[in-house]
Amino acid sequence: MRDFQGRRSIVPPSSANAARAALSELRRTPLLVFILFVPAVILLEQVSPEAHTLLFLLSVAAIVPLAALLSRATEAVAAKLGDTLGALLNATLGNLTELVISLAALHAGQYLLVKASIAGAIVTNALFMLGGAFFVGGLKHHLQEFNRVSARFQASLLFLATIAILVPSLISEVDRVPAGTFSQQLSLSLSLLLIAVYGLGMLFSLKTHRELFTSGGHVDEDEKPWPLAVGIVVLVGVTLFVAMVSEIFVGSVQVAAQRLGMTPAFVGFIVVALVGGAAEMTTAFSAARANRLDLSVGIALGSAAQIALFVAPVLVLVSYFVGPEPMSLQFWPGAVAMMLIATMAATLLSNGGRAAWYAGVMALAVYAIFGLTLFLLPPSA
């Protein structure tokens, strides 16, 4: 390569290739533009730790590109491990952003924020992501089809987990059982049961009956996966940055929420869920526009089922070592009702194996009802 005076350029080919690769990734994932907020929020936390509102807003913006990078790195590593191990890695790390945020809140003892983020992630994936995929895909395609067996399986897992979350809350309300030891023991037992069911579900869908869950290819022909070493390095590095930004987010969320007129329940249920799932939503919506609704439904329902069957039980187990006291699966009645309604709505919408844009409108309307209710909810509630 020569410059404007005819001399040979000193820019090495590797740097030019890296620049082209970075631009290609930026075009593929526009959310990466927000990566500039990562050093900004870390620097602001060092310079002005009392600026809680600004720290909250910047940390929200910073988590979005980190979640996109986590998703991309997970796909790259999974592509090199084969179908079974790759699918297992995708399922395990798919909700890593929400898990890290919840762990930071767990360590700080903000159990309301943790439970709200769990319930919000389930409802957001089952209603907003699924409904958004139906709506976006339906605007371009008159009628879309997807694997009904896979959708029913994921919806059944989600319903099972919702029942397990419903039982501790229902018993404490109806039978007037004291919360304390009984709730903790029941939650611990249910968490171990849910994790076992999740593991067996992975074995069923990835090994013994994998032919039932096959669908069209989900990888673009022009899309080149990252090298394995790059994927692993990015996965480890971005996870550390997510942990750092999550601590800043949790440390500023209470004061910022009060100043912005938001309850902790709304922040966990809506804000954390939308920010943590931004990368998955982008993939699901893009797949729906490309008439690959199998991928969209699999991401939405699979992610919701994973949070209910794996992430929530793991947080209960980890709370014995990280939190000020053990966390239970006892949610407030409104959250339980919303999770149950979202699960039933997702089951009904995905039962037929077909979707049109108005099905998405109905799912999004239910989600909007929940969000409006939580936003207007008095702080004392």
N, C-alpha and C positions, 0 to 999 in steps of 0.2 A: 504494500500500500504506500502511495506517495502523497506528500502534502502539496500545497498550491505552488511551491517553488520547485517541484520536481524531485525533492529529496525524499528518501525512504522514511516512512513514518516510524516513530519509536513506539507506537502503541502495539503491544504484543497481541497475536491472534487470540490468545486465551481470554484477554480482557474484552476484545470485541465480541467473542462468542458469549461471554458472560452477560454483556450488555444486551445482546440480542435475546438471550434467554430470559433476562429480567423483563424486557419489554413484552415478550410473548406471554409471560406469566401475568403481567399487568393487564394485557388485553383479555386474557382468558378469565381473570378474576379481578374485576375493577375494585373490589373491596380492599385490595392491597394498598390502595392509595392512602388509606387511613393509618398505615403503618407508621407514619410520621408522628402520630399521637403517642406511640409507645415511649420513645425517649422524652417526649414533652411531659407526660404525666409523671414519669420517674424523676425528672429534674425538678418539676414543680413541687413534688412531695418533699424533696430535700430542701428547697428554698423557702417554700411557704406552706407548711403542713396544716395551717389553720384555714386555708382556702378550700373548705370542704365541698362547697357546691361546684366549684371549677374542677376540683379533683374528681368528683363523681362523674361529671359530664365527660371529662377527658378519658377517664378509665373506661367508661362505656364505649367511647369511640375507639379506644385502643384494643379492647377485647375482640372487636369485630374482625380486623385483619388477622389477629393471632389465631382466632378460630378457623379462619379460611386457610391459613398456612398449616394448621394442625390437620385439617381434613385432607389437604393436598399431600402432605407428607405421609399420612396414614395410607392413602391410596397407593402411593409409590412403593412403600414397604410391603403392603399387602399384595401388590401385583407380582412381587418377586418370590413370594412364599407359597404359591400354589393356591388353588381354589379354597380348600378346606381351612388351612391356616390363615390365608388372607381374609376370608370371610370372618373368621373368629377374631382376628385383629381389628378389622373394621367395626365389628360389633362391640368389642371391648373398649376401643378408643374413640368411638363415634361421639360419645357424650363427655369426652374428657374435659372440655371447657367448663361445662356445668358442674362436673365433679370437683374440679379444682376450686371453683368459686364457692361451692358448698362446703368444702373442707376448710377454707379460710373463715367462712362464717361460723362453722362448727367450732373451730378453735377459739373464736371470739365469743362463743356462747350465745350467738344470735339464732336461736332455734326457730323462731318465727320466720326469719328470712330463709333458713334452710328448707323448712317445710313448704313455705310459699313457692320457693324456686322448684322444688320437686313437683308439687301439684301443678304449677304453672307450665313446666316443661312438658308434662304429660298432656295437659289440655291444649297447649300451643301446638304441639306436634300432631295431635289427633284432630284438631279443628282448623287452626290457622294454616299449618303447612299443607295438610290434606286438602282443605277447602281452597286454598290459594292455588295449588297444583291443578285441581279440577277447573277452577275459573280461568287461569292463564292458558291451560291447554285447550279448554273448550272455546275460547275466543278465536283460536286458529283452526281447530278441528271440530267438525260438527258432532261427532260421537267418538269416544275413545274407549278402548278395552284394555283390561289388565288381568293378571293371574288371580282369579277369584279364590283358589285354594290357599295361596300364600296370604292373601288379605284376610281371609277367615281365620287362618292360623294365628297371625299376629294380633288380630282383634280378640281372639279367644284368650291369648296370653295376657293381653292388657286387661280384659275383664276379670280374669283370675286374680291378678295383682291388685286391682281396685277393690275386689271383695276382701282380700287380705288386709288392705288399709282400712276398709270400712268397719271390720269387726272390732278392733280395739276402741274406736271412737263410739260405735253403736252400743257396745256393752257398758262403757263408762257412763253413757247418757241415760240409757234405758234402765239398766239394773242398778244404777247408783253405786257401782263398784268403786272403791277408792283408787285413785290414779296411782301413784307410787310404785310399789314393788310389783303388783300384779301386771300393770301396764308394761313395765320394763321386761318382765319375764315373758309375757305374751309376745311383745314386739321382737325380742331376741329369737324366740322359737320360730315365729313367722318369717323373720329375715333369713334364717338358715333354710327354711322350707322353700322360700321363693328363689334363693340362689340355686338350690338343688333343681327346682323345676326349670329354671333358666338354662342350667347346664344340660339337662336332658332335652330341652327344646332345641338347643344348638345341635346336639347329637342327632336328633330326629330330622331336622331340616338340612343339615350339612352332610350327613353320613347315610343313615339307614333309609330315608325316604327323600333323598335330594332330588329325585326325578320329578316330584310333585311341584317343586319350586323353581323349575327352569323357566326362563323367559328369554326374550330377545337380547342381543348383545347390548351392553351399556357403555362400551368404550368407543369414543370417537376414533375413526381411522387416522385422522391427522394428529391425534393427541399422543405425545410421546411421554411415557412415564419417566420420572427422575431415576437416576442411578440409585442403587440400594444404599450406598454410603451417604449420599446426599440426603436421602429420605430419613435415615436414622439420625444424622446430625441435626437436621432441621426439627425433627420430632422432639429430640432431647432439649435443644436450645429454646424452642418456642414454648415447651412445657414450663421451663424455668421462668420465662417472661410472663406467661399466663399466671403463674403463682405469685410473682411480684406485683403485677397489676391487680390481681384479685385481692391481695392484702390491702392495697390502697383503696380499692372499691369498697370493701367491707368496712374499712376504717372511716370512710367518709359518708357512707350511705345513710346513716341515721340522721345526722345533722342536715345533710343535703335534702333528704326526703321531706323533713319538716319545713325547710325553707321553700321548697318547691310545691308544697301542699300535697304531697303524696304519702300514703301510708306504707309501712314496711311490707304489708301484704301485697300492695299493688306493685311495689318495686320488685319483689321476688317473683310474683306470679306473672307479671307482664314484661317488665324491663329485662330482668336477668334471662328469662326464657327466650325472648326475642333476640337479645344480643348473643347469647351463647349458641343459639341455633341458626345464626345468620348464614353461615357457610353452607349448612345442610339445606336451608331453604333456597338459597341460590341454585344449588344443584338440582333440587326437586322441581323448582319452577322451570329451569332451563330444560330439564328432561321432559317435562310435560309439554312444553312448546315444541319439542322435537318429536312428539308423539311416542314417547317412551314412558308411558304412565306406569308401567310395572316398576320402574326405578323410583318414581315419585312416591307411589303408594308404599313401596318397601321401605324407603327412607322414613316417611312420616310415621307409619304404624310400627315399624321395627324400632325406631328410636324411642317412641313413646313406651312400647313394651319393655325395652331395655332399661329405661329409667325406673319404671315401676318394679321390674323383677330383679334388677341388678344394682343400679346406682343407689336407690333408696335403702335396700337392705345393707349394702356395704357401708353407707353412712351411719346406720344404726350400730353396726359392729365397730366401726372406727371411733365412734363417739365414746366408747368405753376407754379409749386410750388418749384421745385428743381433746375432747370436750370437757367442760367443767363437771358435767354429770352425764350419765347415759341418756341418749335421745330415744324416744319411743316413736311408734308409728301412729300415734293418736293425733289426728289432724282436727282442726276446728270443723264443725258441721258444714259450713258453707263450702270449704275446699273439697270435702268428701262428696258433697252433692254435685259440684262442678265436674269433678273427675268421673263420677258415675255417669252423668249426663253426656259428657264428651265421649266416653267409651261407647255408650249406646248409640250416639249419633254417628260415630265413625263406623260402627258395626253395620248400621242400617245403610249408610251411604256406600260402603264397599261390598255389600253382600251380593249385588247383582253382577259384578265384574264389568260394568260399563259406567261411564261418567259423561256428563255434559256440563256446560258452564254454570247452569242454574243450581246444580248440586253444590258447587263451590260457594255460590252466594248464600245458600242456607247454612252451610258450615261456618262461614265467616260471620254471618249474622248472630249465630249462637255465641261465637267467641267475642264479638263486639258487646253483646249483652253482659257477659261476664266481666270484661274489661271496664265497662262503664260503671257497673255496680261496685267494683273494687276501688275505682278512682274516687267515687263519691262517698265511699264508706267512711264513717266518722273514725278518727284515729283511735278513740277509746275502744272500738270494736276489734 
